[in-house]
Amino acid sequence: MISVVAGKVVVVHRDRVVVDVGGVGLEVSVAGGFAEATLAGDEVCLFTTLTVRQEDLTIYGFAIREELELFELMTSVPGVGAKIARSALSSLGYNGLVDAIRQGNEPVLRKVPGVGPRAAAMILLSLRPRLGAAADAAPADGSGAASHVGEAVTALQGLGWNKRDAMTAVEHAAQDARAAGSVASLIKAALALLGPE
């Protein structure tokens, strides 16, 4: 099992990145927002899962562990594969997807590419009762800046920084409106402030 991929980004595509890990380039499928905020040369640490389908091996990567856990919950739903789960996280973001499931908001889920009425109903039926543990790590209100700060701090802690240093760097980075626009941008700006560990 490949649980973490850490290294330098070599190539960025719309929905995947190639990460140099010890001289080996691993292609990792990521949510769209992460790819948009990542440049070749960036150092990344992604929480990953490997999916095997017939002859196809795909590594899916996430900036924070909670996104990976939600992805795995989504793929446990009958009829929902890895591509749809990634598409849901790309379209709605972690907090948006959690909120849609908690609130039973089928119309929001149906806006996700690949999710029709049947899949949306199955997602709600399967995950609404089970979501508590995966959703606890994020604020329930899903409000932009506050939830981004919390997710960025969690990701930096996963990279080895203590909570106080991570919080200070993220709060400072969040003062820049461009950095505060997404979790990935906040993490990148905070890493620039923290420097090498």
N, C-alpha and C positions, 0 to 999 in steps of 0.2 A: 504494500500500500504506500502511496506517495501522499504524505500528510501535509508537508510544507515545501514550497519551492521558494528559495531565496537566492537572489543574485542580481545581475545587471541586465536591464532590458536591452535587447539587441534590435528587435523589430516590433513595431506597433501596427496592428490592423484594427479594423472597426470593432471586432468582437473577440480579439485574441492578441496575446503578446508572446514573443519568443524571449525566454529568459536564459541567459548564460549561467549555468550552474557547474562550476568546475570544468569549464571548457566544453560542456555539452549543452546545446541549445534545446530547451524544452518548450514546446508550444503549449500555452495555457489558455483555455477559453475563459473569457472574463465578461462581466457585465459591461454594457456600453459606456456607462459613466466612468468606470475605472480606465478604460482604454482612452477615452477622450482626455483625461487628466494626466496621462502618462506619456513620457517622451523617451526616445531611445537614449540610453545612458543612465536612466534613473535606476537607483537601487530599490528593489521591492522585496517584500516578504509576503507570500500569499498562502492562506490556508487552503488546502486542496483536497480533492477527491478524484479518484480515477474511475471512469466508467468504461465498461467493456460491452460492446454490442457487436455481435458477429465477429467481423475482422477489424472493427474500428475501436481503437483505444483513444480516449479523450480525457485530458486532465482539465478539470474545472477549478478555477482559483478565485479566492475572495479576500478582500482586504481585512475583514474582521471575521472572527470565528462564528459569530452569531449568524452572519449571512450564509456561511457554509451549513450550519445546522438547519436553517430555514430551507435552504436548497434541498438538503437531504430529506426533510419532512415533505416537501413538495413532490419529490420523485417517488416517495412511498405511496402516493395517491394513484390508484388504478387509472391508466390512461394518460397520466402526466409524466412525460419523459424529461430528460435532462435539458433538452433545448427549450421546452416550454417553461421549465423552472427558471432557467437563466433569463429567458425573455421576460418573465414576470418581474424578476429582480431588476432587470435593466429598465423596464417601463415604469414600474411603480416605486422602486427603491425599497430598502428593507422596511422602513417604518410604514410606507404607504401600503405595502403588501400585508404586513401584520395588521394594520388598521382595517383594511378591506375584509380580511378573513374574520377578525374579531367582531366586526359590525355586520357581518353577513351581507356585504355589499357586492352582490352578484354583477350589477352593471359595470362596476369598476373592473372587476376581474375579466369581464368579457371584452374589455378594451385591449387586453394583452394579446398580441399576435399569437394565433394558434389556440387560444382559449375560447371555445364556443359555450353555448348554454349548458351542455351536458358536463363538460370538464369543469366549468365554474361551479356547478352544483356539487360535483364530486369533491372538489377542493374544499368547499365549505362544509360538506357533510363529514369529510375525513379529518380536517385540520382544526375546525373551530373548537372542538372539545379538547384537542391535544396541544394547542398552541402555547399555553401558559409558560412552560419551561423555556421554549425558544424565544419567546417575546419579552421575558422579564428584563433582559439586558438593555432594552431600548425604552426610551420614554414613550408612554402610551399615546401622548398627544401628537407625536410625529411632527412637531413644529420644527421647521427648517433649521435655523442656526443652532438652537439648543440641542437638538438631536444629533446634528453633525458634530458638535463639540464632543459629546459623549462618545460617539462612535470613533472619532479620531483619537481620543485619549485611550480608549480600549485597544485600538490597533497599535498605538505606540507602546503601550504596556506589553503587548504581545511581542514586540520587537526588542524588549529588554529594558526600556526606560521605566523609572519609578513613576508612580502616579503623580506626585507633586511636580516633577520636572515636565512630564508630559502635559499636565493641565496648564502649567505656566506657558509653555511653548504654543499650545493650541489656542489658548485665549489670546495670546499676543498675535498669532497668525490670523485669528478670526476678525481682527480689527480691519484687515484688508478685505474689502467687499468681494474682490475676485477670488480670493482664497476661500472665503466663507461660502461660496456657491455650491460646493460639493464636499463630501467627506474626503475623497481622494486629493482634492486641491488643498484642503486643510492639512492633511497628513504630509503632503509634499512640502508645504510652507513651514510646518512645524519641524520637519526633519532638517530643513535648511538652517533653522534657528538653533537646533540642538547640536548640529555638526556630528562628526563620527563619534560613536559611543566609545 
